[in-house]
């Protein structure tokens, strides 16, 4: 994969600015429009910071049903109008959903314009298509996009895990090209972009990269920190503390893209070799990425069923599926963790890995490219081949038997995250400065 060598709009191409950042102050109050299907999403910290700097921030999102205020931001609803066409040509199905959102958001934008709102800057996560026609409403606005991923046809992306490869690999190039249609149309109107990691920025074609700045969303390291007194309350009324041997595993949804199948297949041997371990798993039953399970099933249950006959009833009592949890419970799980397992395809890096590092966890992770960007083998964690379940078990057991190494890895991991990805001192100032610089650019008009 080509390296992301571009510097975006005059900011260094690094994870986050490492101190000494001088704000590029805009000498006027900006009107800023945020677009996100699940607002605030990636703008959770940035949007309120822009308000604190004196700017007017308005958000359009289908998440709310009526106008509301949040952290000084006017949050306005837009209603998704239309539905997918039954029997549509399969290659068009994905883009049609984005087009439905784009036209719905466009109508809401026209209403805003009629009321006199003229944004200087539009900030959008364009992955759902919503921002596609906003330059047609406000051609003089500068558009800054959250560039999460450009889909590629390389084996790393479409055939990394042969077990879950698409059923028609011969058509992968067609499917991926159509999936990127939304990306390509946005490239024409993007004035500047943000990617949270170099890995993600490097997926975008060369003509994007001189406009993409690499800057992570940031980790609140004052909140996500070790706590010797932490307690994780279990559903059965028991509580786990740092005195317990707790092995942790987290996905937004339990699925192959995040190595759930690898972890579950290793689980019988982990339980056999660690008779005192408690296994805690956070994650939902849906699909965030990749293929859906067979109809009527979930990936979570499919892999429970695959291994359940290898695990005694007594050992199953040491496995705790917590589902989706409030952030406070997630944080408690990180703080009682004795060893944390993080597995991922070469894909968007999970915030949870950096949060685990900030919580001073000792981590066993897959040695895939996005992980190698933020972790150093033997210094801030240990890595194994994504598919090598036996190595995962061996290294996990070795780590659990070595408290000095666990402590050293955890301290180093937290120090690295505080130095490189801290929200308040590194990443948020960098994002605010990026918006200020975005406002000085000559806007790219929509093309015919």
N, C-alpha and C positions, 0 to 999 in steps of 0.2 A: 504494500500500500504506500503511495507517495506521502512524504512528510508534509505537514502543514507549515510551510515556511513563511506564510504571509503575516503581516503585522496588523491587519485590519485597518482601522482608521487612526493610525498614529500611536497605538498602544502596543507595548511589547507582546510578543506571542509566547505567553507563559501561562501557567495555571492561574495565578493571580499576582498582582503587583506586590513585590516584597518590600514594602515600606517606601517612604520618601515620595509618595504619590502627591503631586500638586493638582488640586481640582481646577479644571478648565471651566471657570464660572461663566455662565451666560448672563449678560447684563440686562435681561428682561424676564418677565414671568412667562413661562411657556405653558401652552395648552397641550396636554399629552393624552392620547387615547390609547388604552390598553385593550387588547383583544385576546381572550383566552377562553376556550370552551369550559374550563373548570377554574375560572378565576378565584383566587389570585394565582394559583399554579406557581410558575417560576418567578412571578412578580410579587411574591409574598412580602419580601423585604424591600425590593427596589421601589415599588409604587409608593408605599408610605414614606420612604426616604425622599422621594421627589416632592411629595407634599410638604415635608418638613423644610425643604429647600425653597418653599414658596411658590411652587408650580401648581397649576390646576390639573388634576388627574381625573379622567373619566374612564370607566371600564364598560365594555359591552360583552355580555356573556349570556348563554342560555341557562346558566346554572341557577339564576334567580328568577322569580316569577313577577316581582314588582321592584320598582326603584328603591334603592336603599343606600345607606352611607356606611362605609367601612374604613377606618383609619384615615379619615379625611378625604376619602375617594368617593365620588358619585358612581355607584354601580347600577347600570341600567340593563334591563333584560332585552334580549331579542328572541323571538319565537321561531323555531325551526319549522319552516313551512314546506310541505312536500314529503314524499316518501320514496323509497327505492322502487324502481320499476320492476314488476314481476316479469321474469324471463328475459331480463336485459342481457346483452352479450357479456359473458363473464369478465372479459378484460376491461370492460367499462364500469363494472359494478363499484369498484373502490373509488374511482374518480367521481362517479355520480353522487355518492354520499358527500364528498367534499364540495361538489358544485351546489348541492342543496344548501349546505351550510353557508357557502359563499354568497349565494343570492339572498338568503335570509338575513345575513349580516349586512349586506349591501342595502337592503330596504330599511333596516334600522339606522344605518349611517345616513341615508337620505333624510330621514326624519330629524336626526341630529343637526344636519346641515341646514335644514329649513328653519330650525330654531336658533340658528346663528352660530353654532359651534364650528370653529375652524381650527383643527389641531395643527400645531407646528411639527409635532412628532407623533408617529404611530408606532407602538411597540406591540408585536404580535408573535405568538407561537403559531406558525402557519401550518403545522402538521395536519390540522383538520380542515384546511381550505378556507377558513372564515375570512381571511384578509385579502383574498384574491382580487376583489374588485374595489378596494377602498381607495386606490389611487385614481380610480375613475370618478370618485366623489370628491376627493381632495388631492388634485394632482400636485399641489405645491407642498404637501406635507412630506416630511422625511420619514421613510419607513425603516425601522430596525427590526430584524427578524431573529427569533431564537432558532438557530440552525442545529436541530437535534441530531439528524441523521439523513444521509443520502444513501439510498438503497443500491447495493452493488450486486453484480452477477458473479463475482468471484466465488470459488469454492468455500472460502472462509465464511462467506455470508449465506450462501444458498445450500451448501452441502457440508457444513462443519460437522454436523451430527447426522450421519447417514441413516440412523434409526428413524429420524423424523423428517427426512427429506420429502419434499413435495412429491405427489404421486405422478406428476408429469414433468420431469426435469428438462425435457427437450423444449418446453415452452417457458422456462425460467426467464430467459432474456426478454421475451415479450411481456411477461407479467411484471418484471421489475421495471422495464422501461415505462409501462403505463402507470405503475405505482409512483414513479418519479415525475409524472406529468405535472402534478401539483407543485413539486419542487421547482421544476423548470420554468413554469409560468411565473412563479414568485421571484425567481432570479432576475427577471426583467425589471422588476419594480423595487428590488431591495437596494436601499442606499447603504446599509451596513448590517452586519450580522454578528451574533454571539454564539459561540459553541463552548460548552462547559469543559471539554477536554480536547487535547490535540488529536486523539484517536477519532473523535467525532468530526472535528473540523476537516480532517484528512480524507473523509469519505466524500466530500463535496468536490465537484470538478474544478479544474484550475481557474476558470473564469470567475468563480465565487471567492476564491481564497484571499485575494487581495482586499476583500471587503469584510472578511470574517476575523474577529478578535476572539482569542481563546481566553475565557475568563469563567471560572467555575461559579456556581450560584452561592457557594459559601456554606460553612458549617458553624453553627453557634457553639463554639468550644467552651464558652462559659456555662452554657446549659448542659451540653453533652460532655460530661466529665466523669471521672471515676468517683465512686461513692462507697467507701468501705461498709457503710451501714445500710446499703440498698437491700430491699426485699421485693421479691417477685411473688405476688399472690397467685396461686393456682386455682383452677376452677373447682377443685375438690376441697378447698379450704386450707390446704397446706400452703406453706410459704418456703421459697428457696432464698438462700443468702449466699454470700461469698464463702461460707464454710462448706457449702455443697459443691460437688463436682458437676458443674452445669455446662453442657455442650449446647451451643445455640446455632440456629439456622433460620434465615429470614428471606422470604420472597414477598413481593407485593401480592402475587398470586403464585401458588405452588405449581410449577410447570417446568418443562425441559429446558427452556431458554436460560433459566437460572439454576440448572443443575439439580433440580429436585429429584429426578430419577436416579442420578448418581449417588446422591446422599442417601436416599431410601434403600438402594441396593447395598450400600455399605452398612446400613443400620444394624442388621442382625449380628455382624461381626463386632461392631462397636459395642453393642450391648453385652456380647459374650465376653469381650476382653476388658470391659470396664463395668464390673458388677455394681459399682456404687454410683455410676453416672446417672444424671437426670438430663433427658433430652428435651429441649423446648424449641418449638417450631412456630413461627409467626408466618401467616400468609392466607390469602383467600382461596376460594374454590373456582374462580373465573380464569380467564386467559388474558394476559396483558400483551404477550408477544407470541409469534409463531402459530403453529397449527392448533386448531381446536381438537379436543379429544373426541372419540366416537360419540354419536348422539346419545344424550341421556346419561353420560358419564362425566366424571371430572378427573383431571390428572392426579389430583390428591388421592382419590380413592383407588384409581387404577394401580398406583404403585404401593399403596397400603395392601391391597389385595395380593399383589405380586409377592410381598415378603412376609405376610402375616403368619403363614404356616411355618416359617423359620424362627419365629419368636414366641417364647412361652407367654402365657397369660400374665405371669408375674413380671416379666420384663416389659410387657406392653404398659404396665402401670407406671413405668419410668419414662414413658414417651408422652409428651404433652403438646397437643395441637391447640394453639391458642386462637387461631383464626386471625381476623383483623382486629387490631387493638388500638386504644387511644395512645397518643404519643407518650404519655407518662408511663404506661405499662411497657411499651417498646423500650423506653430508656432504662427502666428498671431491669429488663431482661439483659440489656447490654452490660449493665453495671454489675450483675451477678455472674456474668459469663466467665468461665474458666478457660474455655477455648471456643472460638467462633469460626464457623465454616462458611465461606463465601465462594460460590461457583457461578460462572457465567460464560455464555457463548461470547465470541468477539462482538460486542454489542454495546449499547449505551450503559455506562457505568452506573450502578445503583448508588444513591446517596447513602444507603445503609452501610456500605463498606467504609466510607470516610467517617461516618458517625461511629462505627465500631472502633475505628482507629482513635478517634477523639475520646472515646470512653475508656481507652487504654486496654482494649481487648487484645489477647494473644490470638492471632488469626492464621488459619490455614485457608489458602485461597487457590483457585485455579490460576495457572500461569498464562492466562490469555492476555492479549495485547492491552485491553483497557486496564486490567489489573496491574500489569507491569509499569504502566505510566505513573501509578500512584504508590506502589509498594516496591520495596527493594528486598530481594530474597536474603534472609539471614539478618537483616537489620530492622525492618519494620513488620516482618511477618515471614511465614513460610509458604512456599507455593508447590503445587503438584500439578501434573498433567490432568486436564479436565476429566478425561475418561478413565483414569487409573484409580479405581475404587480401592484396590489393595494398598496402593501408596498413600491414599488419603487416610485409611485406617491406621497404617503404620506410623505415619508422621503425626497424626492426631494423638495416638497413644504416647508417642515419644514426647510430645509437647506437654501432655498432661502429667507425665512423670518428671518434668524438669521445671520446677517453679522459678528458678533463677532465670532461665531463658524466657519463660513467659513474662516475667516482670520486665526484663530488658526490652523485649520486643514491644510490649505494651507502652512503656515509657517513650521509646523511640518513635512509635507510631503516633502517639499524641503530640509529641514535640514537632513532628513533621507536619501534621495537619494544622497545628496552631501557627506555624511559620508560613505555610503555603496556602491554606484554604480557610483561614479564620474569617468569619463573616464580617465582623465589625472593623477589623484593622486591615484586611487585605481585599476581600472580594467585593463587599458592598461599595466602598469608595471607588473601586475600579469600575463597577457598573454605572454608578452615578456619573463619573467622568466620561464614560463612553456615551451616555445619553446626551451630555452637554456637547460633546464633540459632534455627535450625530446631527444636532440642531444647526450646526454651522455648514453642513454640506449642501451642495446644489442638488435638489431632488431629481431623481430619475423619473421622467413622466411615463405613463402607460403607453405601450406600443400598439399600433393598429394590427 
